[in-house]
Amino acid sequence: MVGGTSMGSFVGATYAETADVNRMCQKVREWSMDMTSLFKKILDLTYPFTSMFSGSGFNASIRSSFGERQIEDLLLPYFCITTDITSSRMRVHTDGCLWRYVRASMSLSGYLPPLCDPKDGHLLLDGGYVNNLPADVMKTMGAQTIIAIDVGSEDPDDLTNYGDQLSGWWLLWNKWNPFAETVKIPDMAEIQSRLAYVSCVRQLAEVKESSYCEYIRPPIDRFKTLEFGRFDEIVDVGYHHGKTVFKGWVRGNKLPDIFREHPSRSHMTHAYATGQPVGKASEHSTFTNLAEQISRIEPPYTHEWLPFSSSDELLGSSSPPGHHMYSASEEDDEYDEEEENLVRVRPRTGSLSEHEDLLALKTAQFQVVRREEAGYDSDDTHVRRRLGLHHQPNSEP
């Protein structure tokens, strides 16, 4: 699974397309170089009622990278974060038009207009305003091994006190005058970057101190927001920092703990069937295939189902190794305990909606049972076949 906010949503989407690091770097580099075009920025300028730019040029660049691909069609499960200013809440996008939601997740207020969600018409802005490092969101989706990369800027606090008003002309003259005193005043891009952190400082602190993810912060403080022209430098810094961290994990024998999957209530893992942990990295693993290992989806496998007993908790992690099952039979004395009808929980295949499917199936089961108790037939044949319910005609006239 891959997820991200703002620029992370774009990089994550390019990797989720093919799971190829080289192709990801090539596509992101081409897009970054295209973003350095001053001519395209000038053409996109508009009357700054809502934003400085109309968004037409930015939309075209994002759309040329992803086309009309849908999020659910990506090779790896993917999500991105946006800020819904219509309902004042965080939005997590796991389906729909890829380029639109990536664009919305990267829309800095004041620079680009909010994107209108094609589903409900809500206005969406950069997700960094509500959750700049969505490791907690990935955890709620059932991810076992989470590596959170924080590339948000940590701005200095020793800014210049310029009083009650500020002239942009004075700043321009101060910048061009080699004999003038250097002043530290944030520009519009830096102000937007700082605003993105105001509302999610506590959430970011919780991620740093959490035990459910590995927090990594590359030394990228010298790079400013929107410095797309320094892409190669940023990649080089991130790559060497990643190698250093990964070597430390190998030497400290930390990889088995990082890549060990733990049974959860909503997802079945390969460990249930075989008793062996999956995703375990060896000492010979390299940094370049790190992302491939943590985002791998286990293929379907042969199932050895275990019977349900009343002592087992529904989808509980305390059950014996194997796949959990819950009873779908009615409590009737005519049925023997051995003939109890069972609904089998399918193994994890990478879908984020399996738990919802299971709940829907269980709801359908109760509806069929209610119809039988009410004394009239049900035409839910497909539900009956999946639940194994036997039709008993009403003996009363």
C-alpha positions as CSV (number, residue, x, y, z in Angstrom):
1,M,0.0,0.0,0.0
2,V,1.2,3.5,-0.9
3,G,-0.2,6.8,0.4
4,G,0.8,10.4,0.5
5,T,-0.1,14.1,0.9
6,S,0.7,17.0,-1.4
7,M,3.9,16.2,-3.3
8,G,3.9,12.8,-1.6
9,S,0.6,12.0,-3.3
10,F,2.2,12.5,-6.8
11,V,5.3,10.5,-6.0
12,G,3.3,7.8,-4.4
13,A,0.9,7.5,-7.3
14,T,3.7,7.2,-9.8
15,Y,5.2,4.3,-7.8
16,A,1.8,2.7,-7.3
17,E,1.4,2.6,-11.1
18,T,4.2,0.2,-11.9
19,A,6.1,-0.5,-8.6
20,D,9.2,0.4,-10.5
21,V,11.6,2.8,-8.7
22,N,13.5,3.8,-11.9
23,R,10.3,4.6,-13.9
24,M,9.0,6.5,-10.9
25,C,12.1,8.7,-10.7
26,Q,12.0,9.3,-14.5
27,K,8.4,10.4,-14.5
28,V,8.7,12.6,-11.4
29,R,11.9,14.2,-12.8
30,E,10.2,15.0,-16.2
31,W,7.3,16.6,-14.4
32,S,9.5,18.6,-12.1
33,M,11.5,20.0,-15.0
34,D,8.3,21.0,-16.7
35,M,7.2,22.9,-13.6
36,T,10.3,25.1,-13.8
37,S,9.0,26.7,-17.1
38,L,8.6,30.4,-16.4
39,F,6.7,30.9,-19.7
40,K,4.0,28.4,-18.7
41,K,3.6,30.1,-15.3
42,I,3.1,33.5,-17.0
43,L,0.5,32.1,-19.3
44,D,-1.4,30.7,-16.4
45,L,-1.6,33.9,-14.4
46,T,-5.0,35.3,-13.7
47,Y,-6.8,38.0,-11.7
48,P,-6.0,36.9,-8.1
49,F,-9.6,36.8,-6.8
50,T,-9.2,33.1,-5.6
51,S,-5.7,32.3,-6.6
52,M,-2.7,33.7,-8.5
53,F,-2.9,30.9,-11.2
54,S,-6.0,29.6,-13.0
55,G,-4.8,26.0,-12.6
56,S,-5.1,25.2,-16.3
57,G,-1.4,24.6,-16.8
58,F,-0.9,22.7,-13.6
59,N,-3.9,20.5,-14.5
60,A,-2.4,19.7,-17.9
61,S,0.9,18.7,-16.4
62,I,-0.7,16.3,-13.8
63,R,-3.1,14.9,-16.4
64,S,-0.3,14.2,-18.9
65,S,1.5,12.1,-16.2
66,F,-1.5,9.9,-15.3
67,G,-4.0,10.2,-18.2
68,E,-7.5,9.1,-17.3
69,R,-6.3,6.3,-15.0
70,Q,-8.5,5.5,-11.9
71,I,-7.1,5.0,-8.5
72,E,-8.6,1.6,-8.2
73,D,-6.8,0.5,-11.4
74,L,-3.3,1.1,-10.0
75,L,-1.0,-1.9,-9.5
76,L,-0.7,-1.2,-5.7
77,P,-3.4,-0.1,-3.3
78,Y,-3.1,3.7,-3.0
79,F,-4.7,6.7,-1.2
80,C,-4.1,10.4,-1.0
81,I,-5.3,13.1,1.4
82,T,-7.1,16.4,0.7
83,T,-8.6,19.1,2.7
84,D,-12.4,19.5,2.1
85,I,-13.0,23.2,2.8
86,T,-16.7,22.8,2.0
87,S,-17.3,20.4,5.0
88,S,-14.2,21.4,6.9
89,R,-12.7,17.9,7.2
90,M,-10.1,15.6,6.0
91,R,-10.8,13.5,2.9
92,V,-9.1,10.1,2.1
93,H,-9.4,9.1,-1.6
94,T,-9.1,5.4,-2.5
95,D,-11.0,5.5,-5.7
96,G,-11.9,7.9,-8.5
97,C,-10.0,9.9,-11.1
98,L,-6.3,9.8,-10.2
99,W,-5.0,13.0,-11.6
100,R,-7.8,15.1,-10.1
101,Y,-7.3,13.9,-6.6
102,V,-3.5,14.2,-6.9
103,R,-3.9,17.7,-8.2
104,A,-6.3,18.5,-5.3
105,S,-3.8,17.1,-2.8
106,M,-1.1,19.5,-4.2
107,S,-3.3,22.6,-4.4
108,L,-1.7,25.3,-2.2
109,S,-4.1,28.0,-1.1
110,G,-3.4,31.3,-2.9
111,Y,-1.5,29.7,-5.7
112,L,-4.1,27.3,-7.2
113,P,-7.9,27.4,-6.9
114,P,-9.6,24.6,-5.0
115,L,-10.6,21.6,-7.1
116,C,-14.2,20.7,-7.3
117,D,-14.8,17.1,-6.4
118,P,-16.5,15.4,-9.4
119,K,-18.5,13.2,-7.0
120,D,-20.1,15.8,-4.7
121,G,-18.9,19.2,-5.9
122,H,-17.0,19.9,-2.6
123,L,-13.9,22.1,-2.8
124,L,-10.6,20.3,-2.2
125,L,-7.3,21.8,-1.2
126,D,-3.8,20.6,-0.3
127,G,-4.0,17.7,2.2
128,G,-1.1,19.1,4.2
129,Y,-3.4,21.5,6.0
130,V,-5.0,18.6,7.9
131,N,-2.6,15.6,7.7
132,N,0.9,16.1,6.3
133,L,2.1,12.5,7.1
134,P,-0.9,10.1,7.0
135,A,0.8,7.1,8.6
136,D,-2.2,6.9,11.0
137,V,-4.6,6.7,8.0
138,M,-2.6,3.8,6.6
139,K,-2.7,2.1,9.9
140,T,-6.5,2.3,10.0
141,M,-6.6,0.7,6.6
142,G,-4.9,-2.4,7.9
143,A,-1.2,-1.9,7.0
144,Q,1.1,-4.0,9.1
145,T,4.5,-2.5,8.2
146,I,4.5,1.3,7.8
147,I,7.5,3.4,6.9
148,A,6.7,7.1,7.1
149,I,8.9,9.5,5.2
150,D,8.7,13.1,6.4
151,V,9.9,15.6,3.8
152,G,8.0,18.6,5.1
153,S,10.1,21.7,5.7
154,E,11.2,22.6,9.2
155,D,11.4,26.4,9.0
156,P,13.6,28.5,11.3
157,D,12.0,30.7,14.0
158,D,14.5,33.5,14.0
159,L,12.6,35.8,11.7
160,T,13.1,39.5,11.3
161,N,10.7,41.8,13.3
162,Y,9.6,44.3,10.6
163,G,6.9,46.1,12.6
164,D,3.3,46.6,11.7
165,Q,3.6,46.9,7.9
166,L,5.7,45.5,5.2
167,S,6.6,46.9,1.8
168,G,7.4,44.4,-0.9
169,W,9.4,47.1,-2.8
170,W,11.6,47.5,0.3
171,L,12.2,43.7,0.3
172,L,13.0,43.7,-3.4
173,W,15.6,46.5,-2.9
174,N,17.0,44.7,0.1
175,K,17.4,41.6,-1.9
176,W,19.2,43.2,-4.8
177,N,21.4,45.6,-2.7
178,P,24.6,43.7,-1.8
179,F,25.3,46.2,1.1
180,A,21.9,45.9,2.7
181,E,21.4,44.0,5.9
182,T,20.0,40.5,5.4
183,V,16.5,40.1,6.6
184,K,14.6,36.8,7.3
185,I,11.1,37.3,6.2
186,P,9.0,34.3,4.8
187,D,7.7,34.6,1.2
188,M,4.3,33.4,0.1
189,A,5.5,29.8,-0.5
190,E,7.1,29.6,2.9
191,I,4.0,31.0,4.6
192,Q,1.9,28.4,2.9
193,S,4.3,25.7,4.0
194,R,4.2,26.9,7.6
195,L,0.4,27.0,7.5
196,A,0.3,23.4,6.4
197,Y,2.0,22.4,9.6
198,V,0.0,24.5,12.0
199,S,-3.1,22.2,12.2
200,C,-1.2,18.9,12.1
201,V,1.7,19.5,14.5
202,R,0.2,17.3,17.2
203,Q,-0.6,14.6,14.7
204,L,2.9,14.7,13.3
205,A,4.3,14.4,16.9
206,E,2.2,11.3,17.5
207,V,3.5,9.7,14.4
208,K,7.1,10.4,15.4
209,E,6.6,8.8,18.8
210,S,4.3,5.9,17.7
211,S,5.3,2.3,17.7
212,Y,3.3,1.3,14.7
213,C,5.6,2.9,12.1
214,E,9.2,3.7,11.3
215,Y,9.7,7.4,11.0
216,I,12.4,8.7,8.6
217,R,13.3,12.3,7.9
218,P,16.0,13.0,5.3
219,P,18.2,16.0,5.7
220,I,16.4,18.2,3.2
221,D,16.0,21.4,5.3
222,R,18.1,23.4,2.9
223,F,15.6,22.9,0.1
224,K,12.6,25.2,-0.1
225,T,9.0,24.6,-1.1
226,L,8.5,24.6,-4.9
227,E,12.2,24.2,-5.7
228,F,11.4,21.7,-8.5
229,G,14.6,22.6,-10.4
230,R,16.7,20.9,-7.6
231,F,15.1,17.6,-8.1
232,D,18.4,15.7,-8.8
233,E,19.9,17.1,-5.6
234,I,16.9,16.1,-3.5
235,V,16.8,12.6,-4.9
236,D,20.6,12.2,-4.2
237,V,20.2,13.3,-0.6
238,G,17.2,11.0,0.0
239,Y,18.9,8.0,-1.6
240,H,22.0,8.3,0.5
241,H,20.1,8.9,3.7
242,G,17.9,5.9,2.9
243,K,21.0,3.7,2.4
244,T,22.3,4.8,5.8
245,V,19.1,4.1,7.6
246,F,18.7,0.7,5.9
247,K,22.2,-0.4,6.8
248,G,21.6,0.6,10.4
249,W,18.5,-1.6,10.4
250,V,20.5,-4.6,9.0
251,R,23.3,-4.2,11.4
252,G,21.0,-3.8,14.3
253,N,19.0,-6.9,13.2
254,K,15.9,-4.7,13.2
255,L,14.5,-5.9,9.9
256,P,12.7,-9.0,11.2
257,D,10.7,-6.9,13.6
258,I,10.0,-4.2,11.0
259,F,8.7,-6.6,8.4
260,R,6.8,-9.0,10.7
261,E,3.1,-8.9,10.1
262,H,0.8,-9.1,13.1
263,P,-2.7,-10.6,12.8
264,S,-5.5,-8.0,12.9
265,R,-9.2,-8.2,13.3
266,S,-10.0,-7.1,9.8
267,H,-7.4,-8.7,7.6
268,M,-6.2,-12.3,7.3
269,T,-2.5,-12.9,6.6
270,H,-0.5,-15.7,5.3
271,A,0.8,-16.4,8.8
272,Y,-2.7,-17.8,9.7
273,A,-2.4,-20.6,7.2
274,T,1.3,-21.4,7.4
275,G,2.4,-20.1,10.7
276,Q,5.3,-18.3,9.0
277,P,5.7,-14.5,9.0
278,V,5.6,-12.8,5.6
279,G,7.5,-9.8,4.3
280,K,10.6,-10.8,6.2
281,A,13.6,-9.1,4.8
282,S,17.0,-10.9,4.6
283,E,20.3,-9.5,5.4
284,H,21.2,-9.5,1.7
285,S,18.3,-7.2,0.9
286,T,19.2,-3.9,-0.7
287,F,17.8,-0.4,-0.2
288,T,16.5,-0.2,-3.7
289,N,14.0,-3.0,-3.3
290,L,12.9,-1.8,0.2
291,A,9.6,-0.3,-1.1
292,E,8.9,-3.4,-3.2
293,Q,9.1,-5.6,-0.1
294,I,6.9,-3.5,2.2
295,S,4.2,-2.9,-0.5
296,R,4.0,-6.5,-1.8
297,I,0.5,-8.1,-1.9
298,E,0.4,-11.8,-1.1
299,P,-1.2,-13.9,-3.9
300,P,-4.2,-16.2,-3.2
301,Y,-3.2,-19.5,-1.6
302,T,-4.7,-22.8,-0.6
303,H,-7.0,-22.6,2.4
304,E,-7.3,-25.0,5.3
305,W,-10.5,-23.9,7.0
306,L,-11.0,-24.4,10.7
307,P,-14.4,-25.1,12.3
308,F,-16.0,-22.5,14.4
309,S,-16.4,-23.0,18.1
310,S,-18.4,-20.8,20.5
311,S,-15.1,-20.0,22.4
312,D,-13.6,-18.4,19.4
313,E,-14.0,-14.6,19.1
314,L,-15.3,-13.3,15.8
315,L,-12.3,-12.6,13.6
316,G,-10.2,-12.4,16.9
317,S,-6.5,-12.6,16.9
318,S,-6.5,-15.1,19.8
319,S,-7.8,-18.0,17.7
320,P,-5.5,-20.9,16.7
321,P,-3.5,-20.6,13.5
322,G,-5.7,-20.9,10.5
323,H,-8.6,-19.0,8.9
324,H,-11.5,-17.8,11.1
325,M,-15.1,-18.7,10.3
326,Y,-18.4,-17.7,11.8
327,S,-21.6,-19.6,12.0
328,A,-24.4,-18.6,9.6
329,S,-26.9,-21.2,10.8
330,E,-30.1,-20.6,12.7
331,E,-30.1,-21.9,16.3
332,D,-32.5,-24.8,15.7
333,D,-32.5,-28.1,17.6
334,E,-33.2,-30.0,14.3
335,Y,-29.7,-29.2,13.1
336,D,-26.8,-31.2,14.4
337,E,-23.7,-29.3,15.5
338,E,-21.6,-31.0,12.8
339,E,-24.0,-29.9,10.1
340,E,-23.7,-26.2,11.1
341,N,-23.5,-24.0,8.0
342,L,-20.4,-21.9,7.8
343,V,-19.5,-18.7,6.0
344,R,-15.9,-18.6,5.1
345,V,-13.9,-15.4,5.3
346,R,-11.9,-15.0,2.1
347,P,-8.2,-14.2,2.5
348,R,-6.6,-10.8,2.0
349,T,-6.0,-10.0,-1.7
350,G,-5.1,-6.4,-1.4
351,S,-8.6,-4.9,-1.5
352,L,-9.3,-2.2,1.1
353,S,-13.0,-3.0,1.2
354,E,-13.1,-6.7,2.2
355,H,-14.2,-6.0,5.7
356,E,-17.1,-4.0,4.3
357,D,-18.0,-6.9,2.0
358,L,-18.0,-9.3,5.0
359,L,-20.4,-7.0,6.9
360,A,-22.7,-6.7,3.9
361,L,-22.8,-10.5,3.5
362,K,-23.6,-10.9,7.2
363,T,-26.4,-8.3,6.9
364,A,-27.8,-10.2,3.9
365,Q,-27.8,-13.3,6.0
366,F,-29.9,-11.8,8.7
367,Q,-32.4,-10.4,6.1
368,V,-32.9,-13.9,4.7
369,V,-33.5,-15.3,8.2
370,R,-36.0,-12.6,9.0
371,R,-37.9,-13.4,5.8
372,E,-38.1,-17.1,6.7
373,E,-39.3,-16.2,10.2
374,A,-42.0,-13.9,8.7
375,G,-43.4,-16.8,6.7
376,Y,-42.8,-15.9,3.1
377,D,-40.3,-17.0,0.5
378,S,-37.1,-15.0,-0.4
379,D,-35.7,-14.9,-3.9
380,D,-32.2,-14.1,-2.7
381,T,-30.8,-17.3,-4.3
382,H,-27.3,-16.0,-4.6
383,V,-27.3,-15.1,-0.9
384,R,-28.6,-18.5,0.0
385,R,-25.8,-20.2,-2.0
386,R,-23.1,-18.2,-0.3
387,L,-24.6,-18.6,3.2
388,G,-25.6,-22.3,2.8
389,L,-29.1,-21.6,4.2
390,H,-31.6,-24.4,3.6
391,H,-35.1,-23.5,2.6
392,Q,-37.8,-24.7,5.0
393,P,-41.3,-24.2,3.8
394,N,-43.8,-23.0,6.3
395,S,-45.9,-25.8,7.7
396,E,-48.7,-23.6,8.7
397,P,-51.4,-22.8,6.0
